[in-house]
């Protein structure tokens, strides 16, 4: 058996053992995502989730604060070096 033949057999073995099972796992996921029914249900779910997250942030930080104050509360490190001191709540 030549070196080239051995490499070809080794390549076929890797494809059969590694690549084909990975392909078998990924295919159903890809086909599910590509269907119109899945996408038509996914978009409202994502929009609803974003709206619920925004409502939770609004409840957490209140309506009266501006976005700079919210940013200071969420990320105090971002204020360092900004030239202005953080506002007190």
C-alpha positions as CSV (number, residue, x, y, z in Angstrom):
1,X,0.0,0.0,0.0
2,X,1.4,3.3,-1.0
3,X,1.5,6.5,1.2
4,X,-1.1,8.2,-1.0
5,X,-3.5,5.3,-0.7
6,X,-3.0,5.2,3.1
7,X,-3.7,8.9,3.3
8,X,-6.9,8.5,1.2
9,X,-8.1,5.7,3.4
10,X,-7.3,7.7,6.5
11,X,-9.3,10.7,5.1
12,X,-12.3,8.5,4.3
13,X,-12.1,7.1,7.9
14,X,-12.1,10.6,9.4
15,X,-15.0,11.7,7.2
16,X,-17.0,8.6,8.1
17,X,-16.3,8.8,11.8
18,X,-16.3,12.6,12.4
19,X,-17.9,14.6,9.6
20,X,-20.9,12.5,8.8
21,X,-22.3,12.3,12.4
22,X,-21.8,16.0,12.8
23,X,-23.7,16.6,9.6
24,X,-26.5,14.3,10.8
25,X,-26.8,16.3,14.0
26,X,-26.8,19.7,12.2
27,X,-29.2,18.9,9.3
28,X,-32.4,18.7,11.3
29,X,-31.6,21.9,13.1
30,X,-31.0,23.7,9.8
31,X,-34.1,22.3,8.2
32,X,-36.2,23.4,11.2
33,X,-34.8,26.9,11.2
34,X,-35.3,27.3,7.5
35,X,-39.1,26.5,7.6
36,X,-41.5,29.4,7.4
37,X,-43.6,28.1,10.3
38,X,-40.6,28.2,12.6
39,X,-39.6,31.7,11.5
40,X,-43.2,33.0,11.8
41,X,-43.2,31.8,15.4
42,X,-39.7,32.9,16.2
43,X,-40.1,36.6,15.3
44,X,-43.0,37.3,17.7
45,X,-41.2,35.4,20.4
46,X,-38.1,37.5,20.1
47,X,-40.1,40.7,19.9
48,X,-42.1,39.8,23.0
49,X,-38.9,38.8,24.9
50,X,-37.3,42.2,24.1
51,X,-40.4,44.1,25.2
52,X,-40.5,42.1,28.5
53,X,-36.8,42.8,29.1
54,X,-37.4,46.6,28.4
55,X,-40.3,46.6,30.8
56,X,-38.2,44.9,33.5
57,X,-35.5,47.4,33.1
58,X,-38.0,50.3,33.3
59,X,-39.5,48.8,36.5
60,X,-36.0,48.3,37.9
61,X,-34.6,51.8,37.2
62,X,-37.9,53.8,37.2
63,X,-39.3,56.2,34.6
64,X,-37.7,59.4,35.9
65,X,-34.1,58.7,35.3
66,X,-32.3,59.6,32.2
67,X,-30.2,57.2,30.2
68,X,-26.8,58.5,31.6
69,X,-27.9,57.8,35.1
70,X,-29.0,54.3,34.1
71,X,-25.7,53.7,32.4
72,X,-23.8,54.8,35.5
73,X,-25.8,52.4,37.7
74,X,-25.3,49.5,35.2
75,X,-21.6,50.2,34.4
76,X,-19.8,52.4,36.9
77,X,-16.5,51.7,35.2
78,X,-17.6,53.6,32.1
79,X,-17.7,56.8,34.1
80,X,-14.0,56.8,35.0
81,X,-12.3,59.4,32.9
82,X,-15.5,60.8,31.4
83,X,-14.8,64.2,32.9
84,X,-18.0,64.5,34.9
85,X,-18.8,62.9,38.2
86,X,-21.6,60.3,38.4
87,X,-25.0,61.6,39.5
88,X,-26.5,60.6,42.8
89,X,-29.8,58.8,42.5
